[in-house]
Amino acid sequence: NRKSSIEKVSAFIELIENEKLPLYAVSDLIEGFKSDLNIVRIKDQADLLDYCYKVAGTIGLLMCPILKCDSEAAKSYAIKLGIALQLTNIARDVMEDARKNRVYLPISMTHDTHAESLIHSQQHQQVMQQIRDILQLAETYYNAGLQGLRYMHSRNQLAILLAARIYQKIGFNLEKRGYEYWRGRVKTTLIEKCVLVIQSLREWIRQEYRNEHTYL
């Protein structure tokens, strides 16, 4: 395991050097991961968005040079899309995280710092509303983040669009379930993914996300 870990770190360092990844994004990503090692409590929405930036928005930043997306304007969109994905993660995994003593729902929303409160039935209605609010916030970030596809090479646009739509579907399925987060992790089925492939392809062909920054 130690040898495997060293090899992974070495490969990551090599990737940073070869692709000239922004070091500030790497530093922020590591800081985000470190925050997950302890008991997690999020104070308010600003704290929530800061966390989402560190563990997911930074991934968007690091993907930009790897995908040869060189426009400075693309970076803010990449961050927003990463935040949207992480907000969906948080909404999906409330019960699972609570059992690990991690509470990503902001204290300003829950008015409670105890993970156990998210598990007990008397708290379910309140938490369901908070999950709904977080998914609505995620939608705002999906809509904004996907506008950045116009800065990407067309061969990469469809893959990113499809990944976003599949993740977004998790939120829709959670909504369809009535935000009953205690019933187990929400997933997208194989059939749903196949439908999303077709829908995303049609969306990509129709909109094409082209401007002067897009290469065919």
Buried (B, 14 or more C-beta within 10 A) or exposed (E): EEEEEEEEEEEEEEBBEEBEBBEEBBEBBEEBEEBBEEEBBBEEBEBBBBBBBBBBBBBBBBBBBEBEBEBEEBBBBBBBBBBBBBBBBBBBBBBEBBEEEBBBBBBEBBEBEBBEBBBEEEBBEBBBEBBBBBBEBBBEBBEBBBBBBBBBEBEBBBEBBBBBBBBBBBBBBBBEEEBEBBEEEBEBEEEBBEBBBEBBEEBBEEEBBEEEBBEE
